[in-house]
């Protein structure tokens, strides 16, 4: 089977890094007394500049399952997945993965996930953000539909992304 590899988008992150850099330069050139503003936009420039140059895969969808290197979940095998949806939360597209045995996955997740799962026990999903990725969400969604059918994930798990047919 093919695989879908998602990396940080060079252009999206690069533009945000340049915006941060331009604010830093504007603050330095104007001579304004804004050390916190310059430091803030300097950190933004560094963060997005690093992301633009970081070419490591962030999310991989293949025969093994869904590998998420952003949230430390690792590889979620297809046989552990009960539901997958692609949806938008505000302006960010996300892959929502519901696992069959959430207690097995709790130790593998970050502290924030463990706290959220404890506070909201009925909403135990692993969310994988697709913000500033190199592949459009519609392509990721289509690939997920094919992969779910191939690996026997239930048919009600078709991603709920606008523009995607359930056929």
DOMAR-831245 format. One line per field, with one value per residue: residue number from 1; residue in three letters; x, y negated, z negated of N, C-alpha, C, O, CB in turn. Coordinates in steps of 0.05 Angstrom, whole numbers, plus 5000, padded with zeros to 4 digits. Glycine has a CB too. Layout:
n: (NUM / ...)
res: (ALA / ...)
nxx: (X / ...)
nyy: (Y / ...)
nzz: (Z / ...)
caxx: (X / ...)
cayy: (Y / ...)
cazz: (Z / ...)
cxx: (X / ...)
cyy: (Y / ...)
czz: (Z / ...)
oxx: (X / ...)
oyy: (Y / ...)
ozz: (Z / ...)
cbxx: (X / ...)
cbyy: (Y / ...)
cbzz: (Z / ...)
This chain:
n: (1 / 2 / 3 / 4 / 5 / 6 / 7 / 8 / 9 / 10 / 11 / 12 / 13 / 14 / 15 / 16 / 17 / 18 / 19 / 20 / 21 / 22 / 23 / 24 / 25 / 26 / 27 / 28 / 29 / 30 / 31 / 32 / 33 / 34 / 35 / 36 / 37 / 38 / 39 / 40 / 41 / 42 / 43 / 44 / 45 / 46 / 47 / 48 / 49 / 50 / 51 / 52 / 53 / 54 / 55 / 56 / 57 / 58 / 59 / 60 / 61 / 62 / 63 / 64 / 65 / 66 / 67 / 68 / 69 / 70 / 71 / 72 / 73 / 74 / 75 / 76 / 77 / 78 / 79 / 80 / 81 / 82 / 83 / 84 / 85 / 86 / 87 / 88 / 89 / 90 / 91 / 92 / 93 / 94 / 95 / 96 / 97 / 98 / 99 / 100 / 101 / 102 / 103 / 104 / 105 / 106 / 107 / 108 / 109 / 110 / 111 / 112 / 113 / 114 / 115 / 116 / 117 / 118 / 119 / 120 / 121 / 122 / 123 / 124 / 125 / 126 / 127 / 128 / 129 / 130 / 131 / 132 / 133 / 134 / 135 / 136 / 137 / 138 / 139 / 140 / 141 / 142 / 143 / 144 / 145 / 146 / 147 / 148 / 149 / 150 / 151 / 152 / 153 / 154 / 155 / 156 / 157 / 158 / 159 / 160 / 161 / 162 / 163 / 164 / 165 / 166 / 167)
res: (UNK / UNK / UNK / UNK / UNK / UNK / UNK / UNK / UNK / UNK / UNK / UNK / UNK / UNK / UNK / UNK / UNK / UNK / UNK / UNK / UNK / UNK / UNK / UNK / UNK / UNK / UNK / UNK / UNK / UNK / UNK / UNK / UNK / UNK / UNK / UNK / UNK / UNK / UNK / UNK / UNK / UNK / UNK / UNK / UNK / UNK / UNK / UNK / UNK / UNK / UNK / UNK / UNK / UNK / UNK / UNK / UNK / UNK / UNK / UNK / UNK / UNK / UNK / UNK / UNK / UNK / UNK / UNK / UNK / UNK / UNK / UNK / UNK / UNK / UNK / UNK / UNK / UNK / UNK / UNK / UNK / UNK / UNK / UNK / UNK / UNK / UNK / UNK / UNK / UNK / UNK / UNK / UNK / UNK / UNK / UNK / UNK / UNK / UNK / UNK / UNK / UNK / UNK / UNK / UNK / UNK / UNK / UNK / UNK / UNK / UNK / UNK / UNK / UNK / UNK / UNK / UNK / UNK / UNK / UNK / UNK / UNK / UNK / UNK / UNK / UNK / UNK / UNK / UNK / UNK / UNK / UNK / UNK / UNK / UNK / UNK / UNK / UNK / UNK / UNK / UNK / UNK / UNK / UNK / UNK / UNK / UNK / UNK / UNK / UNK / UNK / UNK / UNK / UNK / UNK / UNK / UNK / UNK / UNK / UNK / UNK / UNK / UNK / UNK / UNK / UNK / UNK)
nxx: (5017 / 5007 / 5037 / 5022 / 5056 / 5066 / 5095 / 5123 / 5102 / 5143 / 5134 / 5089 / 5105 / 5153 / 5136 / 5109 / 5153 / 5183 / 5149 / 5151 / 5206 / 5207 / 5177 / 5212 / 5257 / 5233 / 5221 / 5273 / 5297 / 5265 / 5276 / 5243 / 5223 / 5213 / 5225 / 5200 / 5164 / 5198 / 5227 / 5185 / 5167 / 5215 / 5221 / 5178 / 5196 / 5241 / 5217 / 5181 / 5216 / 5250 / 5213 / 5202 / 5249 / 5255 / 5251 / 5233 / 5188 / 5122 / 5072 / 5051 / 5015 / 5003 / 5010 / 5020 / 4992 / 4971 / 5019 / 5040 / 5083 / 5082 / 5051 / 5071 / 5047 / 5063 / 5061 / 4996 / 4966 / 4925 / 4889 / 4878 / 4847 / 4784 / 4753 / 4757 / 4761 / 4761 / 4762 / 4745 / 4769 / 4754 / 4800 / 4835 / 4851 / 4839 / 4857 / 4818 / 4827 / 4798 / 4812 / 4808 / 4820 / 4828 / 4856 / 4903 / 4932 / 4940 / 4990 / 5027 / 5017 / 5022 / 5029 / 4988 / 4948 / 4936 / 4915 / 4870 / 4841 / 4828 / 4796 / 4755 / 4725 / 4692 / 4707 / 4753 / 4797 / 4850 / 4878 / 4904 / 4937 / 4933 / 4955 / 4992 / 5016 / 5048 / 5015 / 4951 / 4889 / 4845 / 4867 / 4893 / 4848 / 4820 / 4858 / 4857 / 4805 / 4810 / 4849 / 4823 / 4782 / 4812 / 4836 / 4795 / 4769 / 4711 / 4654 / 4626 / 4664 / 4680 / 4714 / 4691 / 4697 / 4689 / 4669 / 4683 / 4662 / 4621 / 4624)
nyy: (5024 / 4954 / 4897 / 4841 / 4784 / 4733 / 4670 / 4612 / 4552 / 4517 / 4467 / 4444 / 4441 / 4414 / 4364 / 4345 / 4343 / 4303 / 4259 / 4253 / 4241 / 4193 / 4159 / 4158 / 4133 / 4084 / 4064 / 4058 / 4022 / 3977 / 3959 / 3960 / 3969 / 4028 / 4081 / 4130 / 4140 / 4145 / 4190 / 4227 / 4231 / 4246 / 4297 / 4321 / 4317 / 4351 / 4400 / 4412 / 4407 / 4450 / 4493 / 4488 / 4505 / 4556 / 4619 / 4668 / 4725 / 4713 / 4735 / 4800 / 4842 / 4908 / 4979 / 4997 / 4965 / 4904 / 4858 / 4813 / 4763 / 4715 / 4712 / 4749 / 4799 / 4841 / 4898 / 4915 / 4973 / 5002 / 5041 / 5025 / 4981 / 4952 / 4913 / 4859 / 4791 / 4733 / 4666 / 4597 / 4551 / 4493 / 4455 / 4495 / 4557 / 4624 / 4692 / 4738 / 4791 / 4847 / 4894 / 4965 / 4985 / 4941 / 4937 / 4966 / 4932 / 4887 / 4882 / 4871 / 4821 / 4748 / 4706 / 4667 / 4691 / 4735 / 4710 / 4684 / 4729 / 4751 / 4711 / 4708 / 4761 / 4785 / 4766 / 4787 / 4782 / 4783 / 4728 / 4704 / 4651 / 4616 / 4570 / 4523 / 4561 / 4600 / 4625 / 4620 / 4620 / 4645 / 4685 / 4717 / 4734 / 4764 / 4804 / 4828 / 4849 / 4890 / 4922 / 4937 / 4969 / 5010 / 5032 / 5049 / 5015 / 4990 / 4973 / 4928 / 4892 / 4856 / 4798 / 4734 / 4688 / 4628 / 4629 / 4680 / 4741 / 4795 / 4841)
nzz: (5000 / 5012 / 4979 / 4938 / 4925 / 4881 / 4875 / 4844 / 4875 / 4918 / 4942 / 4916 / 4861 / 4869 / 4887 / 4842 / 4807 / 4832 / 4826 / 4770 / 4765 / 4793 / 4759 / 4715 / 4737 / 4751 / 4701 / 4680 / 4715 / 4711 / 4662 / 4618 / 4551 / 4537 / 4512 / 4497 / 4538 / 4582 / 4565 / 4563 / 4617 / 4639 / 4618 / 4645 / 4698 / 4695 / 4681 / 4725 / 4767 / 4756 / 4761 / 4815 / 4839 / 4819 / 4842 / 4827 / 4824 / 4798 / 4791 / 4810 / 4852 / 4863 / 4879 / 4828 / 4793 / 4763 / 4754 / 4708 / 4696 / 4671 / 4625 / 4591 / 4590 / 4622 / 4665 / 4683 / 4688 / 4741 / 4722 / 4671 / 4676 / 4672 / 4694 / 4740 / 4756 / 4797 / 4785 / 4776 / 4727 / 4711 / 4745 / 4756 / 4783 / 4763 / 4748 / 4718 / 4677 / 4652 / 4604 / 4590 / 4539 / 4494 / 4445 / 4452 / 4483 / 4454 / 4421 / 4462 / 4481 / 4479 / 4420 / 4420 / 4451 / 4419 / 4374 / 4397 / 4414 / 4365 / 4342 / 4380 / 4390 / 4429 / 4477 / 4505 / 4548 / 4596 / 4621 / 4681 / 4705 / 4767 / 4782 / 4819 / 4853 / 4906 / 4942 / 4972 / 4934 / 4956 / 4989 / 4951 / 4924 / 4964 / 4971 / 4921 / 4921 / 4960 / 4935 / 4888 / 4907 / 4931 / 4886 / 4854 / 4818 / 4786 / 4826 / 4811 / 4799 / 4835 / 4856 / 4835 / 4870 / 4905 / 4972 / 4983 / 5008 / 4985 / 5013)
caxx: (5000 / 5021 / 5037 / 5018 / 5075 / 5061 / 5117 / 5118 / 5103 / 5165 / 5124 / 5071 / 5121 / 5172 / 5123 / 5105 / 5179 / 5191 / 5133 / 5163 / 5231 / 5202 / 5170 / 5236 / 5273 / 5219 / 5225 / 5301 / 5303 / 5249 / 5287 / 5222 / 5230 / 5194 / 5241 / 5183 / 5153 / 5220 / 5233 / 5163 / 5168 / 5239 / 5215 / 5161 / 5213 / 5257 / 5200 / 5171 / 5240 / 5259 / 5193 / 5204 / 5273 / 5253 / 5239 / 5226 / 5159 / 5107 / 5050 / 5052 / 4993 / 5012 / 4999 / 5024 / 4973 / 4975 / 5042 / 5040 / 5107 / 5078 / 5038 / 5085 / 5031 / 5076 / 5044 / 4971 / 4960 / 4897 / 4872 / 4871 / 4831 / 4755 / 4740 / 4775 / 4747 / 4776 / 4744 / 4758 / 4764 / 4762 / 4814 / 4854 / 4840 / 4849 / 4849 / 4810 / 4829 / 4787 / 4824 / 4790 / 4826 / 4842 / 4874 / 4928 / 4946 / 4945 / 5018 / 5043 / 5010 / 5034 / 5015 / 4963 / 4928 / 4928 / 4897 / 4845 / 4826 / 4818 / 4775 / 4733 / 4728 / 4676 / 4719 / 4780 / 4806 / 4876 / 4875 / 4928 / 4933 / 4943 / 4962 / 5017 / 5028 / 5055 / 4995 / 4924 / 4872 / 4827 / 4883 / 4896 / 4822 / 4816 / 4876 / 4847 / 4782 / 4820 / 4863 / 4804 / 4768 / 4831 / 4843 / 4771 / 4758 / 4683 / 4646 / 4617 / 4688 / 4688 / 4719 / 4670 / 4710 / 4672 / 4678 / 4691 / 4638 / 4622 / 4624)
cayy: (5000 / 4929 / 4883 / 4812 / 4773 / 4704 / 4655 / 4583 / 4537 / 4498 / 4441 / 4432 / 4435 / 4394 / 4337 / 4336 / 4336 / 4277 / 4239 / 4249 / 4227 / 4165 / 4144 / 4154 / 4112 / 4058 / 4055 / 4050 / 3999 / 3954 / 3950 / 3960 / 3984 / 4051 / 4106 / 4154 / 4144 / 4155 / 4217 / 4244 / 4236 / 4260 / 4326 / 4330 / 4320 / 4375 / 4424 / 4418 / 4412 / 4478 / 4510 / 4486 / 4520 / 4583 / 4635 / 4695 / 4730 / 4708 / 4755 / 4819 / 4861 / 4930 / 5005 / 5002 / 4949 / 4875 / 4851 / 4784 / 4755 / 4689 / 4715 / 4771 / 4824 / 4862 / 4911 / 4926 / 4994 / 5002 / 5059 / 5011 / 4958 / 4958 / 4891 / 4837 / 4769 / 4709 / 4644 / 4571 / 4539 / 4465 / 4454 / 4517 / 4584 / 4644 / 4720 / 4748 / 4820 / 4860 / 4921 / 4985 / 4987 / 4916 / 4941 / 4976 / 4910 / 4865 / 4877 / 4862 / 4794 / 4726 / 4700 / 4652 / 4711 / 4751 / 4693 / 4681 / 4754 / 4754 / 4692 / 4713 / 4790 / 4794 / 4754 / 4798 / 4785 / 4772 / 4709 / 4699 / 4627 / 4615 / 4542 / 4517 / 4585 / 4598 / 4638 / 4609 / 4637 / 4662 / 4708 / 4733 / 4746 / 4785 / 4826 / 4841 / 4865 / 4914 / 4938 / 4949 / 4991 / 5031 / 5045 / 5058 / 4997 / 4989 / 4955 / 4902 / 4876 / 4839 / 4771 / 4714 / 4664 / 4617 / 4635 / 4709 / 4757 / 4820 / 4863)
cazz: (5000 / 5011 / 4953 / 4939 / 4906 / 4877 / 4864 / 4842 / 4900 / 4919 / 4949 / 4895 / 4838 / 4876 / 4888 / 4814 / 4796 / 4844 / 4813 / 4744 / 4769 / 4801 / 4735 / 4699 / 4751 / 4749 / 4673 / 4676 / 4732 / 4702 / 4637 / 4598 / 4527 / 4535 / 4511 / 4496 / 4564 / 4599 / 4556 / 4571 / 4646 / 4644 / 4614 / 4667 / 4721 / 4691 / 4682 / 4752 / 4784 / 4751 / 4773 / 4844 / 4847 / 4809 / 4863 / 4817 / 4825 / 4774 / 4791 / 4831 / 4853 / 4880 / 4871 / 4799 / 4779 / 4764 / 4737 / 4701 / 4682 / 4658 / 4599 / 4577 / 4589 / 4637 / 4685 / 4674 / 4708 / 4750 / 4706 / 4646 / 4682 / 4675 / 4709 / 4750 / 4769 / 4803 / 4781 / 4770 / 4701 / 4717 / 4771 / 4756 / 4789 / 4745 / 4751 / 4692 / 4677 / 4628 / 4601 / 4577 / 4510 / 4487 / 4422 / 4462 / 4496 / 4435 / 4414 / 4485 / 4488 / 4464 / 4396 / 4426 / 4460 / 4396 / 4357 / 4411 / 4413 / 4338 / 4338 / 4398 / 4397 / 4452 / 4501 / 4506 / 4575 / 4601 / 4643 / 4695 / 4720 / 4794 / 4786 / 4833 / 4864 / 4934 / 4959 / 4966 / 4917 / 4973 / 4998 / 4928 / 4918 / 4984 / 4965 / 4897 / 4929 / 4973 / 4915 / 4869 / 4921 / 4934 / 4860 / 4841 / 4798 / 4791 / 4848 / 4801 / 4792 / 4858 / 4846 / 4839 / 4880 / 4926 / 4999 / 4986 / 5010 / 4969 / 5032)
cxx: (5018 / 5022 / 5034 / 5036 / 5070 / 5085 / 5107 / 5120 / 5125 / 5154 / 5107 / 5087 / 5142 / 5161 / 5119 / 5131 / 5188 / 5175 / 5144 / 5189 / 5227 / 5193 / 5194 / 5253 / 5260 / 5223 / 5253 / 5307 / 5289 / 5260 / 5267 / 5231 / 5210 / 5210 / 5224 / 5171 / 5174 / 5226 / 5211 / 5164 / 5194 / 5236 / 5197 / 5177 / 5230 / 5241 / 5192 / 5194 / 5250 / 5239 / 5195 / 5227 / 5272 / 5238 / 5232 / 5196 / 5146 / 5085 / 5053 / 5028 / 5001 / 4999 / 5001 / 5003 / 4978 / 4998 / 5042 / 5064 / 5105 / 5068 / 5050 / 5069 / 5045 / 5058 / 5019 / 4963 / 4930 / 4879 / 4864 / 4852 / 4802 / 4741 / 4760 / 4757 / 4766 / 4756 / 4760 / 4750 / 4773 / 4775 / 4835 / 4840 / 4854 / 4841 / 4842 / 4810 / 4818 / 4799 / 4805 / 4795 / 4842 / 4862 / 4902 / 4945 / 4953 / 4974 / 5035 / 5038 / 5023 / 5017 / 4988 / 4941 / 4917 / 4909 / 4870 / 4828 / 4815 / 4794 / 4750 / 4734 / 4713 / 4688 / 4748 / 4788 / 4835 / 4873 / 4902 / 4924 / 4947 / 4951 / 4990 / 5032 / 5031 / 5034 / 4967 / 4907 / 4855 / 4842 / 4887 / 4870 / 4815 / 4833 / 4867 / 4823 / 4790 / 4833 / 4844 / 4789 / 4786 / 4836 / 4819 / 4762 / 4729 / 4675 / 4635 / 4640 / 4697 / 4691 / 4697 / 4683 / 4694 / 4685 / 4686 / 4665 / 4642 / 4623 / 4651)
cyy: (4975 / 4918 / 4853 / 4800 / 4743 / 4691 / 4627 / 4570 / 4516 / 4470 / 4428 / 4424 / 4414 / 4366 / 4327 / 4329 / 4309 / 4254 / 4233 / 4234 / 4198 / 4148 / 4139 / 4132 / 4085 / 4047 / 4045 / 4024 / 3974 / 3943 / 3949 / 3977 / 4006 / 4077 / 4131 / 4160 / 4156 / 4184 / 4236 / 4251 / 4249 / 4290 / 4337 / 4335 / 4346 / 4400 / 4431 / 4421 / 4441 / 4498 / 4511 / 4504 / 4549 / 4601 / 4663 / 4700 / 4725 / 4728 / 4773 / 4838 / 4883 / 4956 / 5010 / 4987 / 4920 / 4869 / 4821 / 4778 / 4728 / 4693 / 4738 / 4797 / 4847 / 4873 / 4922 / 4947 / 4994 / 5019 / 5047 / 4987 / 4966 / 4936 / 4870 / 4816 / 4747 / 4686 / 4619 / 4562 / 4510 / 4464 / 4476 / 4543 / 4604 / 4672 / 4729 / 4779 / 4830 / 4888 / 4939 / 4986 / 4962 / 4919 / 4951 / 4953 / 4888 / 4861 / 4866 / 4833 / 4773 / 4721 / 4685 / 4671 / 4727 / 4735 / 4690 / 4706 / 4760 / 4736 / 4698 / 4742 / 4799 / 4783 / 4762 / 4803 / 4773 / 4753 / 4703 / 4674 / 4628 / 4586 / 4539 / 4542 / 4582 / 4610 / 4627 / 4630 / 4655 / 4687 / 4727 / 4748 / 4769 / 4809 / 4842 / 4859 / 4891 / 4933 / 4951 / 4972 / 5015 / 5046 / 5051 / 5040 / 4991 / 4967 / 4929 / 4884 / 4859 / 4811 / 4751 / 4687 / 4654 / 4622 / 4664 / 4725 / 4783 / 4844 / 4877)
czz: (5000 / 4983 / 4958 / 4917 / 4905 / 4863 / 4859 / 4869 / 4899 / 4923 / 4927 / 4871 / 4844 / 4877 / 4860 / 4801 / 4806 / 4831 / 4785 / 4745 / 4777 / 4778 / 4717 / 4711 / 4748 / 4721 / 4668 / 4691 / 4721 / 4676 / 4614 / 4574 / 4522 / 4533 / 4510 / 4523 / 4583 / 4591 / 4565 / 4601 / 4655 / 4640 / 4635 / 4692 / 4719 / 4694 / 4710 / 4771 / 4781 / 4764 / 4803 / 4854 / 4838 / 4829 / 4853 / 4820 / 4798 / 4770 / 4815 / 4829 / 4873 / 4870 / 4841 / 4783 / 4783 / 4744 / 4733 / 4685 / 4669 / 4630 / 4582 / 4575 / 4603 / 4658 / 4672 / 4695 / 4716 / 4733 / 4679 / 4651 / 4686 / 4692 / 4717 / 4763 / 4775 / 4801 / 4775 / 4742 / 4704 / 4744 / 4774 / 4763 / 4772 / 4754 / 4722 / 4693 / 4650 / 4626 / 4585 / 4547 / 4502 / 4464 / 4430 / 4473 / 4477 / 4428 / 4437 / 4492 / 4470 / 4439 / 4401 / 4435 / 4436 / 4377 / 4371 / 4411 / 4386 / 4333 / 4355 / 4407 / 4421 / 4478 / 4503 / 4535 / 4577 / 4625 / 4655 / 4712 / 4747 / 4801 / 4798 / 4843 / 4894 / 4953 / 4952 / 4951 / 4934 / 4983 / 4975 / 4922 / 4938 / 4978 / 4941 / 4903 / 4942 / 4953 / 4896 / 4882 / 4924 / 4909 / 4843 / 4818 / 4806 / 4811 / 4837 / 4793 / 4815 / 4849 / 4853 / 4848 / 4904 / 4953 / 5004 / 4987 / 4994 / 4987 / 5032)
oxx: (5040 / 5008 / 5041 / 5032 / 5071 / 5095 / 5086 / 5139 / 5126 / 5163 / 5111 / 5083 / 5148 / 5174 / 5124 / 5132 / 5200 / 5185 / 5146 / 5194 / 5242 / 5201 / 5196 / 5262 / 5274 / 5227 / 5257 / 5321 / 5300 / 5255 / 5272 / 5246 / 5192 / 5208 / 5232 / 5169 / 5168 / 5230 / 5216 / 5162 / 5194 / 5245 / 5201 / 5174 / 5233 / 5249 / 5196 / 5191 / 5257 / 5248 / 5191 / 5226 / 5288 / 5214 / 5225 / 5180 / 5157 / 5080 / 5058 / 5022 / 5006 / 4980 / 4986 / 4996 / 4989 / 4995 / 5043 / 5067 / 5123 / 5077 / 5038 / 5075 / 5040 / 5041 / 5021 / 4955 / 4913 / 4856 / 4846 / 4843 / 4795 / 4720 / 4779 / 4740 / 4786 / 4736 / 4784 / 4727 / 4797 / 4763 / 4851 / 4821 / 4878 / 4819 / 4860 / 4795 / 4828 / 4796 / 4789 / 4775 / 4867 / 4883 / 4922 / 4970 / 4970 / 4983 / 5056 / 5053 / 5033 / 4995 / 4969 / 4918 / 4893 / 4889 / 4849 / 4804 / 4794 / 4775 / 4727 / 4743 / 4720 / 4679 / 4766 / 4786 / 4842 / 4865 / 4922 / 4909 / 4968 / 4952 / 5009 / 5056 / 5020 / 5036 / 4961 / 4910 / 4850 / 4829 / 4885 / 4870 / 4806 / 4824 / 4869 / 4820 / 4780 / 4829 / 4848 / 4785 / 4778 / 4840 / 4822 / 4748 / 4724 / 4688 / 4634 / 4635 / 4719 / 4674 / 4686 / 4679 / 4685 / 4709 / 4693 / 4648 / 4665 / 4621 / 4655)
oyy: (4975 / 4928 / 4843 / 4806 / 4729 / 4701 / 4619 / 4576 / 4499 / 4451 / 4405 / 4402 / 4397 / 4347 / 4304 / 4310 / 4293 / 4232 / 4209 / 4216 / 4181 / 4125 / 4117 / 4114 / 4065 / 4023 / 4026 / 4007 / 3952 / 3920 / 3937 / 3997 / 4004 / 4093 / 4152 / 4184 / 4174 / 4200 / 4258 / 4274 / 4263 / 4307 / 4360 / 4356 / 4360 / 4419 / 4454 / 4436 / 4454 / 4517 / 4531 / 4516 / 4565 / 4597 / 4681 / 4681 / 4732 / 4737 / 4764 / 4848 / 4877 / 4955 / 5025 / 4996 / 4912 / 4873 / 4805 / 4786 / 4720 / 4678 / 4746 / 4814 / 4870 / 4858 / 4938 / 4940 / 4986 / 5013 / 5057 / 4975 / 4984 / 4942 / 4864 / 4823 / 4742 / 4686 / 4619 / 4565 / 4504 / 4472 / 4475 / 4550 / 4602 / 4675 / 4728 / 4791 / 4823 / 4904 / 4930 / 4989 / 4963 / 4906 / 4945 / 4954 / 4871 / 4838 / 4854 / 4821 / 4779 / 4731 / 4691 / 4667 / 4731 / 4746 / 4692 / 4705 / 4772 / 4744 / 4693 / 4748 / 4820 / 4791 / 4745 / 4826 / 4756 / 4762 / 4697 / 4674 / 4638 / 4580 / 4551 / 4544 / 4564 / 4606 / 4624 / 4654 / 4678 / 4708 / 4752 / 4772 / 4790 / 4832 / 4867 / 4881 / 4913 / 4957 / 4974 / 4993 / 5038 / 5071 / 5059 / 5050 / 4988 / 4946 / 4909 / 4862 / 4849 / 4800 / 4752 / 4667 / 4669 / 4619 / 4671 / 4723 / 4792 / 4867 / 4897)
ozz: (4990 / 4965 / 4978 / 4893 / 4925 / 4842 / 4869 / 4884 / 4881 / 4910 / 4920 / 4860 / 4827 / 4869 / 4854 / 4785 / 4791 / 4827 / 4777 / 4730 / 4767 / 4776 / 4705 / 4697 / 4744 / 4718 / 4653 / 4680 / 4721 / 4668 / 4593 / 4577 / 4505 / 4551 / 4521 / 4530 / 4599 / 4609 / 4574 / 4609 / 4675 / 4655 / 4644 / 4705 / 4738 / 4707 / 4719 / 4791 / 4800 / 4777 / 4816 / 4875 / 4848 / 4832 / 4869 / 4818 / 4777 / 4747 / 4837 / 4808 / 4897 / 4855 / 4830 / 4761 / 4804 / 4720 / 4752 / 4662 / 4655 / 4612 / 4562 / 4559 / 4597 / 4668 / 4653 / 4717 / 4700 / 4729 / 4666 / 4632 / 4701 / 4704 / 4701 / 4780 / 4761 / 4815 / 4771 / 4734 / 4701 / 4764 / 4792 / 4750 / 4766 / 4766 / 4705 / 4709 / 4629 / 4645 / 4570 / 4532 / 4502 / 4463 / 4417 / 4472 / 4483 / 4428 / 4432 / 4507 / 4449 / 4437 / 4387 / 4427 / 4434 / 4367 / 4358 / 4407 / 4383 / 4320 / 4347 / 4430 / 4433 / 4500 / 4504 / 4545 / 4560 / 4647 / 4640 / 4732 / 4751 / 4825 / 4789 / 4842 / 4907 / 4977 / 4928 / 4954 / 4926 / 4984 / 4978 / 4915 / 4930 / 4981 / 4940 / 4893 / 4935 / 4954 / 4889 / 4869 / 4921 / 4909 / 4820 / 4800 / 4829 / 4813 / 4852 / 4782 / 4815 / 4835 / 4875 / 4835 / 4921 / 4957 / 5026 / 4969 / 4990 / 4977 / 5046)
cbxx: (4981 / 5008 / 5062 / 4988 / 5104 / 5035 / 5142 / 5137 / 5076 / 5185 / 5109 / 5050 / 5135 / 5184 / 5096 / 5091 / 5199 / 5187 / 5103 / 5168 / 5248 / 5181 / 5148 / 5253 / 5277 / 5189 / 5218 / 5320 / 5295 / 5220 / 5299 / 5196 / 5231 / 5176 / 5259 / 5161 / 5142 / 5245 / 5236 / 5136 / 5165 / 5262 / 5201 / 5138 / 5231 / 5271 / 5175 / 5152 / 5262 / 5260 / 5165 / 5208 / 5297 / 5239 / 5257 / 5234 / 5154 / 5096 / 5022 / 5079 / 4966 / 5043 / 5014 / 5051 / 4972 / 4949 / 5069 / 5014 / 5130 / 5058 / 5009 / 5093 / 5004 / 5086 / 5060 / 4948 / 4968 / 4896 / 4886 / 4896 / 4841 / 4742 / 4717 / 4797 / 4723 / 4790 / 4725 / 4750 / 4779 / 4781 / 4828 / 4869 / 4844 / 4840 / 4871 / 4781 / 4859 / 4756 / 4852 / 4794 / 4842 / 4823 / 4862 / 4923 / 4930 / 4929 / 5030 / 5036 / 4979 / 5036 / 5033 / 4969 / 4939 / 4952 / 4910 / 4850 / 4844 / 4841 / 4785 / 4735 / 4720 / 4647 / 4717 / 4783 / 4787 / 4898 / 4861 / 4937 / 4944 / 4922 / 4960 / 5036 / 5010 / 5082 / 4995 / 4910 / 4855 / 4817 / 4910 / 4905 / 4800 / 4821 / 4905 / 4839 / 4764 / 4840 / 4883 / 4784 / 4758 / 4857 / 4861 / 4775 / 4775 / 4668 / 4626 / 4599 / 4710 / 4666 / 4745 / 4654 / 4739 / 4668 / 4701 / 4709 / 4631 / 4599 / 4617)
cbyy: (5000 / 4909 / 4890 / 4804 / 4779 / 4700 / 4656 / 4570 / 4524 / 4505 / 4442 / 4453 / 4460 / 4401 / 4339 / 4359 / 4357 / 4277 / 4248 / 4275 / 4242 / 4164 / 4159 / 4180 / 4120 / 4062 / 4077 / 4072 / 4004 / 3961 / 3923 / 3971 / 3964 / 4051 / 4105 / 4150 / 4119 / 4137 / 4218 / 4230 / 4209 / 4250 / 4329 / 4309 / 4296 / 4374 / 4419 / 4396 / 4392 / 4483 / 4502 / 4457 / 4506 / 4583 / 4637 / 4698 / 4760 / 4679 / 4741 / 4835 / 4847 / 4932 / 5027 / 4992 / 4956 / 4859 / 4860 / 4777 / 4755 / 4672 / 4719 / 4763 / 4819 / 4884 / 4932 / 4904 / 5021 / 5012 / 5086 / 5001 / 4944 / 4960 / 4878 / 4848 / 4759 / 4710 / 4650 / 4550 / 4554 / 4454 / 4427 / 4519 / 4590 / 4639 / 4738 / 4738 / 4829 / 4861 / 4918 / 5012 / 5013 / 4895 / 4960 / 4997 / 4899 / 4870 / 4903 / 4879 / 4791 / 4700 / 4684 / 4631 / 4729 / 4761 / 4665 / 4673 / 4778 / 4749 / 4664 / 4694 / 4806 / 4785 / 4723 / 4824 / 4770 / 4795 / 4683 / 4723 / 4603 / 4626 / 4526 / 4502 / 4610 / 4612 / 4669 / 4601 / 4619 / 4645 / 4699 / 4716 / 4725 / 4774 / 4816 / 4821 / 4849 / 4907 / 4921 / 4927 / 4981 / 5019 / 5027 / 5085 / 4970 / 4985 / 4968 / 4907 / 4895 / 4841 / 4761 / 4709 / 4669 / 4586 / 4617 / 4718 / 4764 / 4821 / 4855)
cbzz: (4976 / 5030 / 4937 / 4934 / 4914 / 4860 / 4883 / 4821 / 4906 / 4942 / 4974 / 4887 / 4827 / 4903 / 4904 / 4798 / 4804 / 4874 / 4810 / 4730 / 4791 / 4824 / 4720 / 4697 / 4780 / 4755 / 4654 / 4685 / 4761 / 4698 / 4640 / 4609 / 4502 / 4560 / 4486 / 4475 / 4576 / 4596 / 4526 / 4565 / 4662 / 4626 / 4586 / 4672 / 4725 / 4664 / 4665 / 4761 / 4777 / 4721 / 4765 / 4854 / 4837 / 4781 / 4886 / 4787 / 4834 / 4774 / 4791 / 4830 / 4863 / 4881 / 4886 / 4790 / 4750 / 4758 / 4749 / 4685 / 4701 / 4674 / 4602 / 4550 / 4602 / 4618 / 4700 / 4670 / 4698 / 4779 / 4702 / 4632 / 4708 / 4648 / 4692 / 4769 / 4751 / 4832 / 4758 / 4790 / 4677 / 4695 / 4773 / 4729 / 4820 / 4716 / 4764 / 4684 / 4680 / 4628 / 4586 / 4590 / 4504 / 4480 / 4402 / 4485 / 4518 / 4410 / 4404 / 4509 / 4487 / 4481 / 4377 / 4448 / 4481 / 4380 / 4352 / 4441 / 4422 / 4317 / 4344 / 4423 / 4373 / 4450 / 4500 / 4489 / 4595 / 4606 / 4633 / 4713 / 4704 / 4814 / 4760 / 4814 / 4858 / 4938 / 4955 / 4992 / 4898 / 4997 / 5010 / 4903 / 4919 / 5012 / 4961 / 4876 / 4948 / 4995 / 4900 / 4860 / 4949 / 4945 / 4845 / 4831 / 4795 / 4765 / 4865 / 4776 / 4783 / 4881 / 4857 / 4813 / 4889 / 4922 / 5005 / 4963 / 5039 / 4951 / 5060)
